[in-house]
């Protein structure tokens, strides 16, 4: 379990054959407010722990580079 403040980027990697991820939130889901940062943006340089090709959602495949991401103020 993790607490992620509103507006913070977050992500995860599953190393087993499967996982269930459940979200609790302080507001109702609003897909029009959702933003996605490119999971493998070279400027962020996250060292993902797998030699296998990742299985990504369509949303994650179309992420935006961090430098081009919309900011919330």
C-alpha positions as CSV (number, residue, x, y, z in Angstrom):
1,X,0.0,0.0,0.0
2,X,1.2,3.5,-0.8
3,X,-0.2,6.9,-0.2
4,X,0.3,9.2,-3.3
5,X,-0.7,12.8,-2.8
6,X,-3.0,14.4,-5.5
7,X,-1.0,15.5,-8.5
8,X,2.0,13.3,-7.8
9,X,3.3,11.0,-10.6
10,X,3.5,7.3,-9.6
11,X,4.0,4.0,-11.2
12,X,4.8,0.4,-10.3
13,X,6.4,-2.8,-11.8
14,X,5.0,-6.3,-11.2
15,X,7.8,-8.9,-11.0
16,X,5.5,-11.9,-10.5
17,X,3.1,-13.5,-13.1
18,X,0.3,-11.2,-12.0
19,X,-1.0,-8.7,-9.6
20,X,-4.1,-6.9,-8.5
21,X,-3.8,-3.1,-8.0
22,X,-6.6,-1.3,-6.3
23,X,-6.8,2.5,-5.8
24,X,-8.5,4.4,-3.1
25,X,-8.9,8.1,-3.9
26,X,-10.3,11.2,-2.3
27,X,-12.4,12.1,-5.4
28,X,-14.4,10.2,-8.1
29,X,-12.4,9.0,-11.1
30,X,-12.2,11.6,-13.8
31,X,-10.5,10.3,-16.9
32,X,-10.3,13.7,-18.5
33,X,-7.9,14.8,-15.7
34,X,-5.6,11.8,-16.0
35,X,-2.1,12.3,-17.4
36,X,0.6,9.7,-18.2
37,X,4.3,10.2,-18.2
38,X,6.3,8.0,-20.6
39,X,7.5,5.0,-18.5
40,X,10.9,4.8,-20.1
41,X,11.7,8.5,-20.5
42,X,15.5,8.6,-20.7
43,X,15.6,11.9,-18.7
44,X,14.0,10.2,-15.7
45,X,16.2,7.1,-16.2
46,X,14.3,4.6,-14.0
47,X,16.2,1.3,-13.9
48,X,13.3,-1.1,-14.3
49,X,14.2,-4.6,-13.0
50,X,13.5,-6.9,-15.8
51,X,15.2,-8.3,-18.9
52,X,11.8,-9.1,-20.4
53,X,9.8,-6.9,-22.7
54,X,7.2,-5.0,-20.5
55,X,3.5,-5.5,-20.9
56,X,2.0,-2.0,-21.0
57,X,-1.5,-0.6,-21.3
58,X,-2.3,1.5,-24.3
59,X,-2.3,4.5,-22.1
60,X,1.2,3.8,-20.8
61,X,2.5,3.3,-24.4
62,X,1.3,6.8,-25.3
63,X,2.8,8.6,-22.3
64,X,4.3,12.1,-22.6
65,X,8.0,12.8,-21.8
66,X,8.3,14.4,-18.4
67,X,9.7,17.7,-19.9
68,X,6.5,18.0,-22.0
69,X,4.1,17.0,-19.2
70,X,1.3,19.4,-18.2
71,X,2.0,21.0,-14.8
72,X,-0.6,21.4,-12.1
73,X,-0.2,24.4,-9.9
